[in-house]
C-alpha cells in the first residue's frame, strides 16, 4: 500500500473515532441525565477510550504524513 492510500485510510479511521467520540459523549450525557449519574458512572469510560483511540490515530496519521513529506523531499 502506498503512502497516499495509507494516509487516506488513517484519516477515514480518525474521522470514524471522532464520530464515535461525539456520539458516546452525547449518549453518556443523555443517560446520565435521564437515569442518573450513579446508574451510569462507568459509561464515562466509553468516551475516554474513544478519545484515546482518536488521539492515537491522529498522531499516527501525522507521523505518516511527515514520513511521506520527507520521502518526497528526498526524491
C-alpha positions as semicolon CSV with decimal commas, in nm:
position;residue;x (nm);y (nm);z (nm)
1;X;0,000;0,000;0,000
2;X;0,145;0,336;-0,094
3;X;0,165;0,635;0,137
4;X;-0,129;0,827;-0,013
5;X;-0,370;0,537;0,030
6;X;-0,244;0,473;0,382
7;X;-0,288;0,839;0,477
8;X;-0,640;0,840;0,335
9;X;-0,726;0,520;0,524
10;X;-0,592;0,658;0,852
11;X;-0,782;0,984;0,800
12;X;-1,104;0,785;0,748
13;X;-1,045;0,581;1,063
14;X;-0,964;0,902;1,251
15;X;-1,298;1,053;1,144
16;X;-1,474;0,732;1,250
17;X;-1,329;0,757;1,602
18;X;-1,420;1,125;1,619
19;X;-1,782;1,038;1,535
20;X;-1,779;0,756;1,794
21;X;-1,641;1,003;2,048
22;X;-1,912;1,261;1,981
23;X;-2,194;1,005;1,986
24;X;-2,067;0,840;2,303
25;X;-2,038;1,176;2,481
26;X;-2,394;1,261;2,380
27;X;-2,520;0,919;2,491
28;X;-2,337;0,947;2,822
29;X;-2,485;1,290;2,888
30;X;-2,834;1,174;2,791
31;X;-2,831;0,857;3,003
32;X;-2,670;1,035;3,297
33;X;-2,941;1,299;3,283
34;X;-3,236;1,061;3,239
35;X;-3,126;0,773;3,463
36;X;-2,887;0,948;3,699
37;X;-2,513;0,961;3,726
38;X;-2,496;0,684;3,986
39;X;-2,659;0,438;3,744
40;X;-2,419;0,523;3,459
41;X;-2,091;0,606;3,628
42;X;-1,898;0,351;3,421
43;X;-2,043;0,481;3,094
44;X;-1,783;0,759;3,104
45;X;-1,522;0,500;3,011
46;X;-1,652;0,472;2,654
47;X;-1,591;0,838;2,558
48;X;-1,250;0,827;2,725
49;X;-1,149;0,520;2,524
50;X;-1,285;0,673;2,204
51;X;-1,087;0,992;2,272
52;X;-0,770;0,793;2,332
53;X;-0,815;0,599;2,007
54;X;-0,887;0,921;1,818
55;X;-0,571;1,085;1,953
56;X;-0,366;0,772;1,880
57;X;-0,492;0,756;1,522
58;X;-0,439;1,128;1,471
59;X;-0,079;1,104;1,594
60;X;-0,014;0,803;1,375
61;X;-0,153;0,981;1,068
62;X;0,053;1,293;1,138
63;X;0,368;1,081;1,169
64;X;0,284;0,901;0,844
65;X;0,230;1,235;0,666
66;X;0,566;1,359;0,798
67;X;0,739;1,046;0,665
68;X;0,568;1,093;0,329
69;X;0,684;1,455;0,303
70;X;1,040;1,352;0,395
71;X;1,032;1,080;0,131
72;X;0,906;1,330;-0,128
73;X;1,184;1,571;-0,034
74;X;1,450;1,304;-0,082
75;X;1,344;1,232;-0,439
